[in-house]
Amino acid sequence: MTELDLIDRKIVAELMRDATQSVAQIADKAGLSQTPCWKRIQKLEAAGVLTGRVAIADPAKLGFGLTVFVGIEAPDHSAEWRDAFAKATDALPEIMEVYRMAGEMDYLLRIAVPDMASFDSLYKRLTDAVPIRNVTSYFAMERMKFTTAYPVDTHSR
């Protein structure tokens, strides 16, 4: 599956908006009957367009009131260091996202922790696990916008 048609984009948009909807509800919004809609959902999953269905939780209500974005500068760019860094970040569940970047920082991490003491502990575990040239931390004061839904129903190719 390379290009999504308008119906596929409507289905994906509805699932990103609310994955608890029934196939009948999604089919209605996409202008299909249930069976063709279900078959399209299965094809979207098989093609890797839909990678999972999850519940989104409020981090503060779960006790993760501090979000930290951390810029990492690698000491070198060897495969060995990258592998060690990937293992280190995989082993720390507080690290929610890791991106390899272009520009001044090599990696950008999004971290969710209860408080500053928890972040300090995570920082020490990460820097003990793998050599790092530079670490720059940015503390989020307020989450002003958050979504996991890409604007596929409004974006035409």
C-alpha positions as CSV (number, residue, x, y, z in Angstrom):
1,M,0.0,0.0,0.0
2,T,1.7,3.1,-1.2
3,E,-0.9,5.9,-1.5
4,L,-4.0,6.3,0.6
5,D,-7.1,7.2,-1.2
6,L,-9.7,9.6,0.4
7,I,-11.7,6.7,2.0
8,D,-8.5,5.2,3.6
9,R,-7.6,8.6,4.9
10,K,-11.1,9.0,6.4
11,I,-10.8,5.6,8.1
12,V,-7.4,6.4,9.5
13,A,-8.5,9.8,10.7
14,E,-11.5,8.3,12.5
15,L,-9.4,5.6,14.2
16,M,-6.8,8.2,15.3
17,R,-9.6,10.4,16.6
18,D,-11.2,7.6,18.5
19,A,-10.2,3.9,18.1
20,T,-13.0,2.7,20.3
21,Q,-15.6,3.4,17.6
22,S,-17.3,0.4,16.1
23,V,-16.6,-0.6,12.5
24,A,-20.2,0.4,11.7
25,Q,-19.5,4.0,13.0
26,I,-16.3,4.3,11.1
27,A,-17.9,2.8,7.9
28,D,-20.7,5.4,8.2
29,K,-18.3,8.3,8.4
30,A,-16.2,6.9,5.6
31,G,-19.2,6.3,3.3
32,L,-18.8,2.5,3.2
33,S,-20.7,-0.5,4.4
34,Q,-19.2,-2.5,7.3
35,T,-17.5,-5.4,5.4
36,P,-15.5,-3.2,3.0
37,C,-14.6,-0.9,5.8
38,W,-13.3,-3.8,8.0
39,K,-11.3,-5.2,5.0
40,R,-9.7,-1.7,4.5
41,I,-8.8,-1.5,8.2
42,Q,-7.2,-5.0,7.9
43,K,-5.2,-3.9,4.8
44,L,-4.1,-0.7,6.6
45,E,-2.9,-2.8,9.5
46,A,-1.1,-5.3,7.3
47,A,0.6,-2.5,5.4
48,G,1.9,-1.0,8.6
49,V,-0.2,2.3,8.2
50,L,-2.0,1.4,11.4
51,T,0.6,0.3,13.9
52,G,-1.6,-0.1,17.0
53,R,-4.6,1.0,18.9
54,V,-4.0,2.5,22.4
55,A,-5.7,4.5,25.1
56,I,-4.1,8.0,25.7
57,A,-3.7,8.9,29.3
58,D,-3.1,12.2,31.1
59,P,0.5,12.0,32.3
60,A,-0.1,14.3,35.3
61,K,-3.0,12.2,36.5
62,L,-0.7,9.2,36.4
63,G,2.0,11.0,38.4
64,F,4.2,12.0,35.5
65,G,4.0,15.8,36.1
66,L,7.4,16.7,34.6
67,T,8.1,16.5,30.9
68,V,11.7,17.1,29.8
69,F,13.2,17.3,26.3
70,V,16.8,16.3,26.3
71,G,19.3,17.1,23.6
72,I,22.2,14.6,23.3
73,E,25.5,15.2,21.6
74,A,27.2,11.9,20.9
75,P,31.0,11.6,21.5
76,D,31.3,9.7,18.2
77,H,29.0,8.3,15.5
78,S,30.1,4.6,15.5
79,A,27.7,1.7,15.2
80,E,28.9,0.5,18.6
81,W,28.0,3.8,20.3
82,R,24.6,3.9,18.5
83,D,23.8,0.4,19.6
84,A,24.8,1.1,23.2
85,F,22.7,4.3,23.2
86,A,19.7,2.5,21.8
87,K,20.0,-0.2,24.4
88,A,20.4,2.4,27.2
89,T,17.3,4.4,26.1
90,D,15.3,1.2,25.6
91,A,16.1,0.2,29.2
92,L,14.7,3.4,30.6
93,P,10.9,3.4,30.3
94,E,10.7,7.1,31.3
95,I,12.2,7.9,27.9
96,M,9.0,8.1,25.8
97,E,10.5,9.1,22.5
98,V,14.0,9.2,20.9
99,Y,14.8,10.9,17.6
100,R,18.1,11.0,15.7
101,M,18.4,14.6,14.6
102,A,20.2,16.7,12.0
103,G,21.8,19.9,13.3
104,E,23.7,20.7,16.5
105,M,22.2,18.0,18.6
106,D,22.5,14.4,17.6
107,Y,19.4,13.0,19.5
108,L,16.3,14.5,21.0
109,L,14.5,12.6,23.8
110,R,11.1,13.2,25.4
111,I,11.1,12.1,29.0
112,A,8.2,11.8,31.4
113,V,9.0,11.7,35.2
114,P,7.2,12.5,38.4
115,D,9.6,15.3,39.5
116,M,13.1,16.7,39.4
117,A,14.6,14.1,41.7
118,S,13.3,11.4,39.4
119,F,14.8,13.2,36.4
120,D,18.1,13.5,38.2
121,S,18.1,9.7,38.8
122,L,17.3,9.0,35.2
123,Y,20.0,11.4,34.0
124,K,22.5,9.6,36.2
125,R,21.4,6.2,34.9
126,L,21.6,7.3,31.3
127,T,25.0,9.0,31.6
128,D,26.4,6.0,33.5
129,A,25.2,3.6,30.8
130,V,26.8,5.3,27.8
131,P,29.4,8.0,27.2
132,I,27.8,11.3,26.1
133,R,29.6,14.4,24.9
134,N,26.9,16.9,25.9
135,V,23.5,16.8,27.5
136,T,21.1,19.8,27.3
137,S,17.8,19.6,29.2
138,Y,14.6,21.6,28.5
139,F,11.9,21.5,31.1
140,A,8.3,21.9,29.8
141,M,6.3,24.4,31.9
142,E,3.0,23.8,30.2
143,R,1.7,21.4,27.4
144,M,-0.2,23.8,25.2
145,K,-1.1,21.4,22.4
146,F,-0.9,17.6,22.1
147,T,-2.2,15.2,19.6
148,T,-1.3,11.8,18.2
149,A,-3.6,12.2,15.2
150,Y,-2.0,13.3,11.9
151,P,-4.1,15.6,9.8
152,V,-4.6,12.9,7.1
153,D,-8.2,13.8,6.3
154,T,-7.3,17.4,5.5
155,H,-4.0,16.8,3.7
156,S,-4.3,15.8,0.0
157,R,-1.4,14.6,-2.0
